[in-house]
Every structure is written in structure tokens, then in C-alpha cells.
């Protein structure tokens, strides 16, 4: 699945992207307010159940979400090693102080990162960039010039990946790609930057020539609908946030981070 297109038969693919983004906001707010294992763990369980129920369970364990599963434990490990020490000392070596409190913080951080990032990644994989632009412009009434410019840039992400591969092969064919990984990477990155600037300038000129920047109301090829299914998706996000917060408060683990 590329960033430029979404499989038509993918569950939730036809839901307004604005609703998908809005559904993640309540849970993110709850998990940012508190740092505890219970709320984040309950949120993860609810997310797995909901995504599996709607047919997105395969994406949870796909290579697309692998960075989330790898980054979360690393983030938690850093908190275990260098977090604020409290409670009984379990291991002490130099600047590393592993205590009961730092372990709890590390586990809570790991669960919180997964609970926040996992739904964002899975839902993003069901969003088509054009649908997102339609939703931002028609539902949220954002400026059309900004929305269309962002859509054009997003559409070029896939082209940049292909350009990077082409530049690598071209530089290797010319014998200028064998000077070390760092030097090769910096040179290739600069070449890609120049190519991206040129392509962006050309695209901007073409869009201006086609009156994409003209003032006044615009017409849209596809209408962005916002109905019952969208409100249901938002309600599901609010429900997960409410259940997570309630579980944390009921078990006494609710821990406001600035208290």
C-alpha cells in the first residue's frame, strides 16, 4: 500500500478522514494528561478489539506498524535507565539508576507510546491523500490554497522515493557513489534536494497556470460527506478514552504528570 493510494476494499477507507483524525484526539488528550500503565494498557486492548472487529486486525501486526512496536520499548528503556529515581534501588551503575519508580515509568511510557501511535498509524493507512484534502477543505473549511499545496506535496512523496533509488543507480554508474556511506549519502541527499526544489517550482507554476491559487470559492470534484458513520467513529474514539480514564481512576493509578 503506497502513500498515494488506498485499497478501495480496505475497511474504513470510505470514512471521512477528518473523522478518523478526530477520533484519535480524545484518547491522546487522556494519555498525555496521565502517565500510568493501566490507562494505556486498557487503551491498547480496546484498540486491538475495535480494529480487529472492523477488519483492520492485519494492519496491527503488519510491517507498517513495526516502527511503533520497536520505538515504544526503546523509549521505555531510556526512562528505565535515566528516569527520575524513586523507591527501592534495583541496579546502580554510574549515571544509570534503575529503581522501582523508574521501571514503572518505563512500562507506562512504553504502553502510552503504543496506545497513542498505533491507532494513528493504522488509521493513516486507510486514508487517501485526496480524500483527506477534500475533508480538510470541505468539512473543516481550511484555505483551499494551503490544502491543495499540501496534497500536491504529499503526492510527490512516492516520487521522491523513486528518485532516491534512481539517483543511487545513476551515481554508481558514473563511478561517484563509492566514496563511503556518509559521503555518498550526503551527496545523494543534496542532489535529491535540488531535484525536489526544481520539481516543486515546476509544479507550483503549473498549478498557478491552472488557477489553483485563484481567489473566491472553489468547486470540488468529489463531495466530502460527514454523516452517521463518521460520528460513530468519533464516538468510538471517545469511548476508548473514557474507558481508559475510568479504569485508571477506579484502580487508583491515575497519575497527572504535572502533579
C-alpha positions as CSV (number, residue, x, y, z in Angstrom):
1,X,0.0,0.0,0.0
2,X,1.6,3.3,-1.0
3,X,1.1,6.7,0.5
4,X,-0.6,7.9,-2.7
5,X,-3.4,5.3,-2.8
6,X,-5.5,3.2,-0.5
7,X,-7.0,-0.1,-1.4
8,X,-10.7,0.5,-2.2
9,X,-11.9,-2.5,-0.2
10,X,-10.0,-1.6,3.0
11,X,-12.3,-1.2,6.0
12,X,-13.0,2.5,6.9
13,X,-11.4,3.6,3.6
14,X,-14.6,5.5,2.7
15,X,-15.0,7.2,6.1
16,X,-14.2,10.9,6.1
17,X,-10.5,11.3,7.1
18,X,-11.5,14.2,9.4
19,X,-13.5,11.8,11.5
20,X,-10.6,9.4,11.7
21,X,-8.2,12.2,12.9
22,X,-10.8,13.5,15.4
23,X,-11.3,10.0,16.8
24,X,-7.7,9.9,18.0
25,X,-7.8,13.3,19.7
26,X,-9.7,12.3,22.9
27,X,-7.5,9.3,23.7
28,X,-4.4,11.3,23.0
29,X,-5.5,14.0,25.5
30,X,-6.3,11.4,28.2
31,X,-2.9,9.7,27.8
32,X,-1.0,12.9,27.7
33,X,-2.6,14.0,31.0
34,X,-1.6,10.9,32.9
35,X,1.4,8.6,33.0
36,X,0.2,5.2,34.2
37,X,0.2,1.6,33.0
38,X,-3.5,0.9,33.5
39,X,-5.0,3.6,31.2
40,X,-2.5,2.9,28.4
41,X,-2.9,-0.9,28.6
42,X,-6.7,-0.6,28.6
43,X,-6.5,1.7,25.6
44,X,-4.3,-0.8,23.7
45,X,-6.7,-3.7,24.4
46,X,-9.7,-1.6,23.3
47,X,-7.8,-0.6,20.1
48,X,-6.9,-4.2,19.3
49,X,-10.5,-5.3,19.8
50,X,-12.0,-2.5,17.8
51,X,-9.6,-2.7,14.9
52,X,-10.0,-6.5,14.7
53,X,-13.8,-6.2,14.8
54,X,-13.8,-3.8,11.8
55,X,-11.3,-5.9,9.8
56,X,-8.1,-4.0,10.4
57,X,-6.5,-6.5,12.7
58,X,-4.0,-7.5,10.0
59,X,-2.6,-3.9,9.9
60,X,-1.8,-4.1,13.6
61,X,0.9,-6.7,13.1
62,X,2.0,-5.6,9.6
63,X,5.4,-4.2,8.7
64,X,3.8,-0.8,8.6
65,X,3.3,-0.7,12.3
66,X,6.7,-2.3,13.1
67,X,8.3,1.1,13.9
68,X,5.8,1.6,16.6
69,X,6.4,-1.8,18.2
70,X,10.2,-1.2,18.1
71,X,10.3,2.5,19.1
72,X,8.0,2.1,22.2
73,X,10.2,-0.3,24.1
74,X,13.3,1.7,23.3
75,X,11.6,4.8,24.7
76,X,10.5,3.0,27.8
77,X,14.1,1.6,28.2
78,X,15.5,5.1,28.2
79,X,13.1,6.0,31.0
80,X,14.1,2.9,33.0
81,X,17.8,3.8,32.8
82,X,17.7,7.5,33.1
83,X,14.2,8.3,34.6
84,X,13.7,10.0,38.0
85,X,14.8,7.5,40.6
86,X,12.2,6.6,43.3
87,X,11.6,3.6,45.5
88,X,14.0,0.7,46.0
89,X,17.2,0.8,44.0
90,X,17.4,-2.3,41.8
91,X,20.6,-1.6,40.0
92,X,23.1,1.3,40.1
93,X,26.0,1.9,37.8
94,X,27.4,5.4,37.2
95,X,24.7,7.7,35.9
96,X,22.3,4.8,35.5
97,X,19.9,4.3,38.4
98,X,17.3,1.6,38.0
99,X,14.7,1.8,40.7
100,X,11.1,0.6,41.2
101,X,9.8,4.0,40.2
102,X,11.9,4.3,37.0
103,X,10.7,0.8,36.0
104,X,7.1,1.8,36.5
105,X,7.6,4.9,34.5
106,X,9.3,3.0,31.7
107,X,6.5,0.5,31.5
108,X,3.9,3.3,31.5
109,X,5.8,5.2,28.8
110,X,6.1,2.1,26.6
111,X,2.4,1.4,26.8
112,X,1.5,5.1,26.3
113,X,3.6,5.4,23.1
114,X,1.9,2.3,21.7
115,X,-1.6,3.4,22.7
116,X,-1.1,6.8,21.0
117,X,0.9,5.9,17.9
118,X,-0.8,2.6,17.0
119,X,-4.3,4.0,16.1
120,X,-2.7,7.0,14.4
121,X,-0.6,4.7,12.1
122,X,-3.4,2.2,11.4
123,X,-6.0,4.9,10.6
124,X,-3.5,6.8,8.4
125,X,-3.0,3.7,6.3
126,X,-6.7,3.8,5.5
127,X,-6.6,7.5,4.4
128,X,-6.3,8.5,0.8
129,X,-4.5,11.9,0.4
130,X,-7.2,13.2,-2.0
131,X,-9.9,12.3,0.5
132,X,-8.0,14.0,3.3
133,X,-7.7,17.2,1.2
134,X,-11.4,17.1,0.4
135,X,-12.2,16.6,4.1
136,X,-9.9,19.4,5.2
137,X,-11.3,21.9,2.7
138,X,-15.0,21.0,2.7
139,X,-15.5,19.8,6.3
140,X,-13.1,21.9,8.3
141,X,-13.2,24.8,5.8
142,X,-9.4,25.2,5.6
143,X,-8.0,27.5,2.9
144,X,-8.1,25.7,-0.4
145,X,-4.7,27.1,-1.4
146,X,-3.0,25.5,1.6
147,X,-4.9,22.2,1.3
148,X,-4.1,21.8,-2.4
149,X,-0.5,22.7,-1.9
150,X,-0.2,20.1,0.9
151,X,-1.9,17.5,-1.3
152,X,0.5,18.1,-4.1
153,X,3.5,17.7,-1.8
154,X,2.1,14.5,-0.3
155,X,1.6,13.1,-3.7
156,X,5.3,13.6,-4.5
157,X,6.5,11.6,-1.5
158,X,6.3,8.4,-3.6
159,X,8.2,10.1,-6.4
160,X,10.9,11.1,-4.0
161,X,11.5,7.5,-3.0
162,X,11.8,6.5,-6.7
163,X,14.1,9.5,-7.3
164,X,16.4,8.4,-4.5
165,X,16.7,4.9,-6.0
166,X,17.3,6.3,-9.5
167,X,20.0,8.8,-8.1
168,X,21.8,5.9,-6.4
169,X,21.9,3.8,-9.5
170,X,22.9,6.8,-11.7
171,X,25.7,7.9,-9.3
172,X,27.0,4.3,-9.1
173,X,27.0,4.1,-12.9
174,X,29.1,7.3,-13.1
175,X,31.6,6.0,-10.5
176,X,30.8,8.7,-7.9
177,X,28.9,6.5,-5.4
178,X,31.8,4.6,-3.9
179,X,33.4,7.1,-1.6
180,X,32.0,5.9,1.7
181,X,28.5,5.6,3.0
182,X,28.4,9.0,4.7
183,X,29.9,11.0,1.8
184,X,27.7,9.1,-0.6
185,X,24.6,9.7,1.5
186,X,25.2,13.4,1.9
187,X,25.9,13.9,-1.8
188,X,22.9,12.0,-2.8
189,X,20.7,13.9,-0.3
190,X,21.9,17.2,-1.8
191,X,21.1,16.0,-5.3
192,X,17.6,14.9,-4.2
193,X,17.1,18.3,-2.5
194,X,17.9,20.1,-5.8
195,X,15.7,17.8,-7.8
196,X,12.8,18.3,-5.3
197,X,13.1,22.1,-5.5
198,X,13.1,22.1,-9.2
199,X,10.1,19.8,-9.3
200,X,8.3,21.8,-6.7
201,X,8.9,25.0,-8.7
202,X,7.6,23.4,-11.9
203,X,4.5,22.1,-10.1
204,X,3.8,25.4,-8.5
205,X,3.9,27.2,-11.8
206,X,1.7,24.5,-13.4
207,X,-0.9,24.9,-10.6
208,X,-0.9,28.7,-10.8
209,X,-1.4,28.4,-14.6
210,X,-4.5,26.2,-13.9
211,X,-5.9,28.8,-11.4
212,X,-5.4,26.6,-8.3
213,X,-4.4,29.8,-6.5
214,X,-7.3,31.9,-7.7
215,X,-9.4,33.8,-5.1
216,X,-13.0,33.0,-4.4
217,X,-14.9,29.8,-3.7
218,X,-13.8,26.6,-5.3
219,X,-15.7,23.7,-6.7
220,X,-14.6,20.1,-5.9
221,X,-14.8,17.0,-8.0
222,X,-15.9,14.9,-5.0
223,X,-18.1,15.9,-2.2
224,X,-16.8,15.1,1.3
225,X,-19.6,13.6,3.3
226,X,-19.9,13.7,7.0
227,X,-22.7,11.5,8.4
228,X,-23.6,8.8,10.8
229,X,-20.6,6.6,10.2
230,X,-18.3,9.5,10.8
231,X,-20.0,10.3,14.1
232,X,-19.8,6.6,15.1
233,X,-16.0,6.6,14.5
234,X,-15.6,9.7,16.7
235,X,-17.8,8.1,19.3
236,X,-15.7,5.0,19.4
237,X,-12.6,7.1,20.0
238,X,-14.3,9.0,22.8
239,X,-15.5,5.7,24.3
240,X,-12.0,4.2,24.4
241,X,-10.7,7.4,26.0
242,X,-13.5,7.3,28.6
243,X,-13.0,3.6,29.4
244,X,-9.2,4.1,29.8
245,X,-9.6,7.1,32.1
246,X,-12.3,5.4,34.1
247,X,-10.1,2.2,34.6
248,X,-7.2,4.3,35.7
249,X,-9.2,6.3,38.2
250,X,-11.0,3.2,39.5
251,X,-7.8,1.4,40.2
252,X,-6.1,4.4,41.8
253,X,-3.4,4.5,39.2
254,X,-4.4,7.8,37.6
255,X,-1.3,10.0,37.7
256,X,-1.5,13.5,36.4
257,X,2.0,14.2,35.1
258,X,2.3,17.7,36.5
259,X,1.0,16.9,39.9
